Structure formats: C-alpha cells, structure tokens
Amino acid sequence: MTTNERLSEAMLSDLADGTLSGPEWDAWLVAHPADAAEVAAARQARLFVQQLRDLSVDVPADLEARVLSRVHRATALRELFNLNLSGSARVLLELLTIFFSFVPTASDQRQA
C-alpha cells in the first residue's frame, strides 16, 4: 500500500478485525492518523457489539454500522465546535461578545 492511498471499507474492516496486521500496517497507520482513528473507532464498535452478544443481547445486524455512523457524527460536531483550531471561530466569538454586550439585560431594563 502506498503512503497516499486512502482506507477502503474492506481494508477498514480487515484492520479492525486483525486480518491485516503487522509492522507494515502499523507503520501505515502511524503515517495516516485520520485512518488510524477510523480503525480505532471500528475496533471499539466491534468490541462493543461483541460484548453485547457475549451477554446474550439480541443485537441487530447493522448495529456496528449504526454505532460507527454515530461516532462519525459526534466527531464531525466535535471538530465543528473545536475553537482551538480555527482563528475565524475566535473572531466570531469576539464579534458575538461585542454584539451581546450591547443587548440590554433584565437588570438594565429595570434601572431604566
């Protein structure tokens, strides 16, 4: 696998279940942190589903995919609200602070 190649769904599944493993794959994952995070999430989802099955819980066939979908949405939201990475977000916060400093509060209205 080349260093600029993206992770396919089949490769993600194989890495998550250990079918693909070894020093070459470990090095590839180190070089691709976004893909490594994806593999880690898939491993956790797979472990979660297996633990439910071990407890004799009737698990829907698509539960692993649904868990991964939820993880992706949560990650996207977390990235959206991560203000440390975006200077424009900091500017937006400052503008909102300035804007809301001009909005009268309930105590201001009582004094008037």
DSSP file (Angstrom, degrees, kcal/mol; ACC not computed):
  #  RESIDUE AA STRUCTURE BP1 BP2  ACC     N-H-->O    O-->H-N    N-H-->O    O-->H-N    TCO  KAPPA ALPHA  PHI   PSI    X-CA   Y-CA   Z-CA
    1    1 A M              0   0    0      0, 0.0     2,-0.1     0, 0.0    27,-0.0   0.000 360.0 360.0 360.0 135.8    0.0    0.0    0.0
    2    2 A T    >   -     0   0    0      1,-0.1     3,-1.1     4,-0.1     0, 0.0  -0.413 360.0-114.3 -82.9 162.4    1.3    3.4   -0.9
    3    3 A T  T 3  S+     0   0    0      1,-0.2    -1,-0.1    -2,-0.1     0, 0.0   0.716 113.7  50.0 -71.7 -20.1    1.5    6.3    1.6
    4    4 A N  T 3  S+     0   0    0      2,-0.1     2,-0.3    28,-0.0    -1,-0.2   0.386  84.3 112.7 -99.5   5.6   -1.1    8.4   -0.2
    5    5 A E    <   -     0   0    0     -3,-1.1     2,-0.1     1,-0.1     0, 0.0  -0.585  62.6-132.2 -80.7 136.9   -3.7    5.7   -0.6
    6    6 A R        -     0   0    0     -2,-0.3     2,-0.5     1,-0.1    -4,-0.1  -0.447  26.9 -97.5 -85.4 161.7   -6.9    6.1    1.4
    7    7 A L        -     0   0    0     -2,-0.1     2,-0.1     4,-0.1    -1,-0.1  -0.675  35.9-149.0 -82.9 121.6   -8.5    3.4    3.5
    8    8 A S     >  -     0   0    0     -2,-0.5     4,-2.7     1,-0.1     5,-0.2  -0.420  28.0-108.4 -83.1 165.7  -11.3    1.4    1.8
    9    9 A E  H  > S+     0   0    0      1,-0.2     4,-2.4     2,-0.2     5,-0.2   0.891 121.2  51.0 -60.8 -39.6  -14.2    0.0    3.7
   10   10 A A  H  > S+     0   0    0      2,-0.2     4,-2.5     1,-0.2    -1,-0.2   0.911 111.5  46.8 -65.2 -42.1  -12.9   -3.5    3.2
   11   11 A M  H  > S+     0   0    0      2,-0.2     4,-2.8     1,-0.2     5,-0.2   0.894 110.4  53.4 -67.1 -38.9   -9.4   -2.5    4.5
   12   12 A L  H  X S+     0   0    0     -4,-2.7     4,-2.5     2,-0.2    -2,-0.2   0.939 111.2  46.1 -58.4 -47.2  -11.0   -0.8    7.5
   13   13 A S  H  X S+     0   0    0     -4,-2.4     4,-2.2     1,-0.2     6,-0.3   0.918 113.6  48.7 -62.3 -44.2  -12.9   -3.9    8.3
   14   14 A D  H  X>S+     0   0    0     -4,-2.5     6,-1.6     1,-0.2     5,-1.2   0.873 113.6  46.3 -66.5 -37.4   -9.8   -6.1    7.9
   15   15 A L  H  <5S+     0   0    0     -4,-2.8     3,-0.4     4,-0.2    -1,-0.2   0.883 111.6  52.6 -69.6 -38.2   -7.7   -3.8   10.0
   16   16 A A  H  <5S+     0   0    0     -4,-2.5    -2,-0.2    -5,-0.2    -1,-0.2   0.882 114.9  39.7 -66.5 -38.4  -10.4   -3.6   12.7
   17   17 A D  H  <5S-     0   0    0     -4,-2.2    -1,-0.2    -5,-0.2    -2,-0.2   0.493 115.4-111.4 -92.7  -0.8  -10.7   -7.4   13.0
   18   18 A G  T  <5S+     0   0    0     -4,-0.6    -3,-0.2    -3,-0.4    -4,-0.1   0.471  82.3 123.4  90.4   1.6   -6.9   -8.0   12.7
   19   19 A T  S   <S+     0   0    0     -5,-1.2     2,-0.6    -6,-0.3    -4,-0.2   0.924  79.5  45.5 -60.4 -43.2   -6.9   -9.7    9.3
   20   20 A L  S    S+     0   0    0     -6,-1.6     2,-0.3    -9,-0.2    -2,-0.2  -0.908  86.5 130.4 -98.4 118.3   -4.5   -7.1    8.2
   21   21 A S        +     0   0    0     -2,-0.6     3,-0.2    -3,-0.0     4,-0.1  -0.956  12.9  90.1-156.5 172.4   -1.8   -6.6   10.8
   22   22 A G  S  > S-     0   0    0     -2,-0.3     4,-2.5     1,-0.1     3,-0.2  -0.533  83.5 -57.5 120.1 173.9    1.9   -6.4   11.2
   23   23 A P  H  > S+     0   0    0      0, 0.0     4,-2.5     0, 0.0     5,-0.2   0.843 128.7  55.1 -60.0 -36.7    4.7   -3.9   11.2
   24   24 A E  H  > S+     0   0    0      2,-0.2     4,-2.0     1,-0.2    -2,-0.1   0.926 112.5  42.6 -63.9 -43.6    3.9   -2.6    7.7
   25   25 A W  H  > S+     0   0    0      2,-0.2     4,-2.5    -3,-0.2    -1,-0.2   0.873 112.5  53.6 -71.1 -36.7    0.3   -1.9    8.6
   26   26 A D  H  X S+     0   0    0     -4,-2.5     4,-2.0     2,-0.2    -2,-0.2   0.921 110.7  47.1 -61.6 -42.8    1.3   -0.4   11.9
   27   27 A A  H  X S+     0   0    0     -4,-2.5     4,-1.9     2,-0.2    -2,-0.2   0.891 110.8  52.2 -65.1 -39.2    3.7    2.0   10.1
   28   28 A W  H  X S+     0   0    0     -4,-2.0     4,-0.7     1,-0.2    -2,-0.2   0.915 109.6  48.7 -63.2 -42.6    1.0    2.8    7.6
   29   29 A L  H >< S+     0   0    0     -4,-2.5     3,-0.6     1,-0.2     7,-0.4   0.874 108.6  53.5 -66.2 -36.5   -1.5    3.7   10.4
   30   30 A V  H 3< S+     0   0    0     -4,-2.0    -1,-0.2     1,-0.2    -2,-0.2   0.891 109.7  48.9 -62.9 -38.0    1.1    5.9   12.1
   31   31 A A  H 3< S+     0   0    0     -4,-1.9    -1,-0.2     1,-0.2    -2,-0.2   0.621 115.1  46.8 -75.9 -12.6    1.6    7.8    8.8
   32   32 A H    <X  +     0   0    0     -4,-0.7     4,-2.4    -3,-0.6     3,-0.3  -0.685  64.1 171.8-130.2  77.5   -2.2    8.2    8.4
   33   33 A P  H  > S+     0   0    0      0, 0.0     4,-2.2     0, 0.0     5,-0.2   0.823  78.5  54.9 -61.4 -33.2   -3.6    9.4   11.8
   34   34 A A  H  > S+     0   0    0      2,-0.2     4,-1.7     1,-0.2     5,-0.1   0.923 111.8  44.2 -66.1 -42.0   -7.1   10.0   10.4
   35   35 A D  H  > S+     0   0    0     -3,-0.3     4,-2.5     2,-0.2    -1,-0.2   0.876 110.5  55.4 -67.9 -37.2   -7.3    6.5    9.1
   36   36 A A  H  X S+     0   0    0     -4,-2.4     4,-2.5    -7,-0.4    -2,-0.2   0.893 107.2  50.0 -62.2 -39.2   -5.8    5.2   12.4
   37   37 A A  H  X S+     0   0    0     -4,-2.2     4,-2.4     2,-0.2    -1,-0.2   0.890 109.7  51.6 -65.0 -38.3   -8.6    7.0   14.3
   38   38 A E  H  X S+     0   0    0     -4,-1.7     4,-2.2     2,-0.2    -2,-0.2   0.909 110.7  47.5 -63.4 -43.1  -11.2    5.4   12.0
   39   39 A V  H  X S+     0   0    0     -4,-2.5     4,-2.6     2,-0.2    -2,-0.2   0.910 111.1  51.5 -64.9 -42.7   -9.7    1.9   12.6
   40   40 A A  H  X S+     0   0    0     -4,-2.5     4,-2.3     1,-0.2    -2,-0.2   0.910 110.6  48.4 -61.3 -42.0   -9.7    2.5   16.4
   41   41 A A  H  X S+     0   0    0     -4,-2.4     4,-2.5     2,-0.2    -1,-0.2   0.904 111.5  50.0 -64.8 -40.7  -13.4    3.6   16.2
   42   42 A A  H  X S+     0   0    0     -4,-2.2     4,-2.4     2,-0.2    -2,-0.2   0.892 110.2  50.5 -65.4 -38.9  -14.2    0.5   14.2
   43   43 A R  H  X S+     0   0    0     -4,-2.6     4,-2.5     2,-0.2    -2,-0.2   0.913 111.7  47.8 -64.1 -42.3  -12.4   -1.7   16.7
   44   44 A Q  H  X S+     0   0    0     -4,-2.3     4,-2.6     2,-0.2    -2,-0.2   0.905 112.3  48.7 -65.9 -41.4  -14.3   -0.2   19.6
   45   45 A A  H  X S+     0   0    0     -4,-2.5     4,-2.4     2,-0.2    -2,-0.2   0.919 112.6  48.5 -63.5 -43.1  -17.6   -0.5   17.8
   46   46 A R  H  X S+     0   0    0     -4,-2.4     4,-2.3     2,-0.2    -2,-0.2   0.903 112.1  48.9 -63.7 -41.9  -16.8   -4.2   17.0
   47   47 A L  H  X S+     0   0    0     -4,-2.5     4,-2.6     2,-0.2    -2,-0.2   0.910 110.2  51.9 -63.9 -42.8  -15.8   -4.8   20.6
   48   48 A F  H  X S+     0   0    0     -4,-2.6     4,-1.9     2,-0.2    -2,-0.2   0.928 111.4  46.2 -58.9 -47.3  -19.0   -3.2   21.9
   49   49 A V  H  X S+     0   0    0     -4,-2.4     4,-2.2     1,-0.2    -1,-0.2   0.903 112.6  50.6 -64.2 -41.1  -21.2   -5.3   19.7
   50   50 A Q  H  X S+     0   0    0     -4,-2.3     4,-2.5     1,-0.2    -1,-0.2   0.891 107.9  52.7 -65.5 -38.6  -19.3   -8.5   20.7
   51   51 A Q  H  X S+     0   0    0     -4,-2.6     4,-1.2     2,-0.2    -1,-0.2   0.891 108.8  50.3 -63.4 -39.1  -19.7   -7.7   24.4
   52   52 A L  H  <>S+     0   0    0     -4,-1.9     5,-2.5     2,-0.2     3,-0.4   0.920 111.0  48.8 -63.4 -42.9  -23.4   -7.3   23.9
   53   53 A R  H ><5S+     0   0    0     -4,-2.2     3,-1.9     1,-0.2    -2,-0.2   0.890 106.8  56.0 -63.3 -39.0  -23.5  -10.7   22.1
   54   54 A D  H 3<5S+     0   0    0     -4,-2.5    -1,-0.2     1,-0.3    -2,-0.2   0.793 104.9  53.2 -63.2 -27.0  -21.5  -12.2   24.9
   55   55 A L  T 3<5S-     0   0    0     -4,-1.2    -1,-0.3    -3,-0.4    -2,-0.2   0.284 121.5-111.4 -88.9  10.0  -24.2  -11.0   27.3
   56   56 A S  T < 5 +     0   0    0     -3,-1.9     2,-0.4     1,-0.2    -3,-0.2   0.796  63.2 157.3  63.8  31.5  -26.8  -12.8   25.1
   57   57 A V      < -     0   0    0     -5,-2.5     2,-0.9    -6,-0.1    -1,-0.2  -0.736  50.0-118.2 -85.5 133.0  -28.3   -9.5   24.0
   58   58 A D        -     0   0    0     -2,-0.4    -5,-0.1     1,-0.0    -1,-0.0  -0.621  38.4-164.8 -72.9 108.3  -30.2   -9.7   20.7
   59   59 A V        -     0   0    0     -2,-0.9   -10,-0.0   -10,-0.1    -1,-0.0  -0.835  18.5-120.6-103.1 127.4  -28.1   -7.4   18.5
   60   60 A P    >   -     0   0    0      0, 0.0     3,-1.7     0, 0.0     4,-0.3  -0.320  25.6-118.3 -61.1 149.5  -29.4   -6.1   15.2
   61   61 A A  T 3  S+     0   0    0      1,-0.3     3,-0.3     2,-0.1     4,-0.2   0.803 112.5  46.8 -60.8 -30.9  -27.2   -7.0   12.2
   62   62 A D  T 3> S+     0   0    0      1,-0.2     4,-2.3     2,-0.1    -1,-0.3   0.252  78.2 106.7 -97.7  13.8  -26.5   -3.3   11.4
   63   63 A L  H <> S+     0   0    0     -3,-1.7     4,-2.8     1,-0.2     5,-0.2   0.906  77.7  52.7 -61.5 -42.4  -25.7   -2.2   15.0
   64   64 A E  H  > S+     0   0    0     -3,-0.3     4,-2.4    -4,-0.3    -1,-0.2   0.925 111.2  46.8 -59.9 -44.3  -21.9   -1.9   14.3
   65   65 A A  H  > S+     0   0    0     -4,-0.2     4,-2.2     1,-0.2    -1,-0.2   0.885 112.6  50.3 -64.2 -38.8  -22.6    0.3   11.3
   66   66 A R  H  X S+     0   0    0     -4,-2.3     4,-2.1     2,-0.2    -2,-0.2   0.892 109.7  50.1 -68.0 -38.7  -25.0    2.4   13.2
   67   67 A V  H  X S+     0   0    0     -4,-2.8     4,-2.3     2,-0.2    -2,-0.2   0.931 111.6  48.5 -63.4 -44.9  -22.5    2.9   16.1
   68   68 A L  H  X S+     0   0    0     -4,-2.4     4,-2.4     1,-0.2    -2,-0.2   0.883 109.3  53.2 -63.1 -37.7  -19.8    3.9   13.6
   69   69 A S  H  X S+     0   0    0     -4,-2.2     4,-2.2     2,-0.2    -1,-0.2   0.912 109.5  48.4 -62.5 -42.2  -22.2    6.4   12.0
   70   70 A R  H  X S+     0   0    0     -4,-2.1     4,-2.5     2,-0.2    -2,-0.2   0.892 110.0  52.1 -64.9 -39.8  -23.0    7.9   15.4
   71   71 A V  H  X S+     0   0    0     -4,-2.3     4,-2.5     2,-0.2    -2,-0.2   0.910 108.8  50.8 -62.5 -41.9  -19.2    8.2   16.1
   72   72 A H  H  X S+     0   0    0     -4,-2.4     4,-2.5     2,-0.2    -2,-0.2   0.911 110.9  48.0 -63.8 -41.7  -18.7    9.9   12.8
   73   73 A R  H  X S+     0   0    0     -4,-2.2     4,-2.4     2,-0.2    -2,-0.2   0.921 112.4  48.8 -64.2 -42.5  -21.4   12.4   13.5
   74   74 A A  H  X S+     0   0    0     -4,-2.5     4,-2.6     1,-0.2    -2,-0.2   0.898 111.9  49.5 -64.1 -39.8  -20.1   13.1   17.0
   75   75 A T  H  X S+     0   0    0     -4,-2.5     4,-2.6     2,-0.2    -1,-0.2   0.915 110.0  50.7 -64.6 -42.8  -16.6   13.6   15.6
   76   76 A A  H  X S+     0   0    0     -4,-2.5     4,-2.1     2,-0.2    -2,-0.2   0.911 112.6  46.5 -62.7 -41.9  -17.9   16.0   13.0
   77   77 A L  H  X S+     0   0    0     -4,-2.4     4,-2.1     2,-0.2    -2,-0.2   0.909 111.3  51.6 -65.9 -41.3  -19.7   18.0   15.7
   78   78 A R  H  X S+     0   0    0     -4,-2.6     4,-0.5     1,-0.2    -2,-0.2   0.904 111.7  47.1 -63.2 -40.2  -16.6   18.0   17.9
   79   79 A E  H >< S+     0   0    0     -4,-2.6     3,-0.6     1,-0.2    -1,-0.2   0.868 109.4  54.6 -67.6 -35.7  -14.5   19.2   15.0
   80   80 A L  H 3< S+     0   0    0     -4,-2.1    -2,-0.2     1,-0.2    -1,-0.2   0.892 115.1  38.5 -63.8 -39.4  -17.1   21.9   14.2
   81   81 A F  H 3< S+     0   0    0     -4,-2.1     2,-1.3    -5,-0.1    -1,-0.2   0.384  82.9 114.0 -95.1   3.7  -17.0   23.3   17.8
   82   82 A N    X<  +     0   0    0     -3,-0.6     3,-0.8    -4,-0.5     4,-0.3  -0.625  41.0 179.2 -77.4  98.5  -13.3   22.9   18.3
   83   83 A L  G >   +     0   0    0     -2,-1.3     3,-0.5     1,-0.2     7,-0.2   0.649  66.6  73.6 -79.3 -15.2  -12.4   26.5   18.6
   84   84 A N  G 3  S+     0   0    0      1,-0.2    -1,-0.2    -3,-0.1    -2,-0.1   0.787  97.0  49.2 -69.3 -25.2   -8.7   26.0   19.2
   85   85 A L  G <  S+     0   0    0     -3,-0.8     2,-0.6     1,-0.1    -1,-0.2   0.629 103.8  64.6 -89.4 -13.2   -8.1   25.0   15.6
   86   86 A S    <>  -     0   0    0     -3,-0.5     4,-1.2    -4,-0.3    -1,-0.1  -0.931  50.4-171.6-123.4 117.8   -9.8   27.9   13.9
   87   87 A G  H  > S+     0   0    0     -2,-0.6     4,-1.9     1,-0.2    -1,-0.2   0.835  93.1  58.9 -68.5 -32.3   -8.8   31.5   14.2
   88   88 A S  H  > S+     0   0    0      1,-0.2     4,-2.4     2,-0.2    -1,-0.2   0.841 101.1  55.1 -67.0 -31.8  -12.0   32.5   12.4
   89   89 A A  H  > S+     0   0    0      2,-0.2     4,-2.4     1,-0.2    -1,-0.2   0.887 106.4  51.2 -66.6 -37.5  -14.0   30.9   15.2
   90   90 A R  H  X S+     0   0    0     -4,-1.2     4,-2.1    -7,-0.2    -2,-0.2   0.905 110.0  49.2 -64.8 -41.1  -12.2   33.0   17.7
   91   91 A V  H  X S+     0   0    0     -4,-1.9     4,-2.5     2,-0.2    -2,-0.2   0.916 109.6  52.2 -62.7 -43.6  -13.1   36.1   15.7
   92   92 A L  H  X S+     0   0    0     -4,-2.4     4,-2.5     1,-0.2    -2,-0.2   0.910 108.7  50.5 -60.0 -42.9  -16.7   35.0   15.5
   93   93 A L  H  X S+     0   0    0     -4,-2.4     4,-2.4     1,-0.2    -1,-0.2   0.909 110.1  49.8 -62.0 -41.7  -16.8   34.6   19.3
   94   94 A E  H  X S+     0   0    0     -4,-2.1     4,-2.4     2,-0.2    -2,-0.2   0.907 110.9  49.3 -64.3 -40.9  -15.3   38.1   19.8
   95   95 A L  H  X S+     0   0    0     -4,-2.5     4,-2.8     2,-0.2    -2,-0.2   0.907 111.6  49.0 -64.4 -41.3  -17.9   39.6   17.5
   96   96 A L  H  X S+     0   0    0     -4,-2.5     4,-3.0     2,-0.2    -2,-0.2   0.892 110.0  51.8 -64.9 -38.2  -20.7   37.8   19.3
   97   97 A T  H  X S+     0   0    0     -4,-2.4     4,-1.3     2,-0.2    -2,-0.2   0.928 112.0  46.0 -62.8 -44.8  -19.4   39.0   22.6
   98   98 A I  H  X S+     0   0    0     -4,-2.4     4,-0.7     2,-0.2     3,-0.3   0.937 113.9  49.2 -62.5 -46.1  -19.3   42.6   21.3
   99   99 A F  H >< S+     0   0    0     -4,-2.8     3,-1.3     1,-0.2     4,-0.5   0.937 112.4  46.3 -59.7 -48.7  -22.8   42.2   19.9
  100  100 A F  H 3< S+     0   0    0     -4,-3.0     3,-0.4     1,-0.3    -1,-0.2   0.691 100.0  68.2 -73.1 -16.1  -24.3   40.8   23.0
  101  101 A S  H 3< S+     0   0    0     -4,-1.3    -1,-0.3    -3,-0.3    -2,-0.2   0.741 100.7  50.3 -71.4 -19.9  -22.6   43.4   25.2
  102  102 A F  S << S+     0   0    0     -3,-1.3    -1,-0.2    -4,-0.7    -2,-0.2   0.583  88.1  96.9 -90.4 -12.0  -25.0   45.9   23.5
  103  103 A V  S    S-     0   0    0     -4,-0.5     2,-0.1    -3,-0.4    -3,-0.0  -0.657  82.8-118.3 -78.8 127.0  -28.1   43.9   24.2
  104  104 A P        -     0   0    0      0, 0.0     2,-0.1     0, 0.0    -2,-0.1  -0.390  25.2-142.2 -68.3 141.3  -29.8   45.1   27.3
  105  105 A T     >  -     0   0    0     -2,-0.1     4,-1.9     1,-0.1     5,-0.2  -0.438  29.6 -99.9 -93.1 173.4  -30.2   42.7   30.2
  106  106 A A  H  > S+     0   0    0      1,-0.2     4,-1.7     2,-0.2     5,-0.1   0.873 124.6  51.6 -62.8 -37.7  -33.2   42.4   32.5
  107  107 A S  H  > S+     0   0    0      1,-0.2     4,-1.6     2,-0.2    -1,-0.2   0.861 107.6  53.2 -69.0 -34.2  -31.3   44.4   35.2
  108  108 A D  H  > S+     0   0    0      1,-0.2     4,-1.2     2,-0.2    -1,-0.2   0.905 108.8  49.5 -63.2 -41.0  -30.6   47.2   32.7
  109  109 A Q  H  < S+     0   0    0     -4,-1.9    -2,-0.2     1,-0.2    -1,-0.2   0.852 108.4  52.8 -69.2 -34.8  -34.3   47.4   31.8
  110  110 A R  H  < S+     0   0    0     -4,-1.7    -1,-0.2     1,-0.2    -2,-0.2   0.861 107.2  52.4 -67.9 -34.9  -35.3   47.6   35.4
  111  111 A Q  H  <        0   0    0     -4,-1.6    -1,-0.2     1,-0.2    -2,-0.2   0.780 360.0 360.0 -71.1 -27.5  -33.0   50.5   36.0
  112  112 A A     <        0   0    0     -4,-1.2    -1,-0.2    -5,-0.1    -2,-0.2   0.469 360.0 360.0 -79.2 360.0  -34.4   52.5   33.1
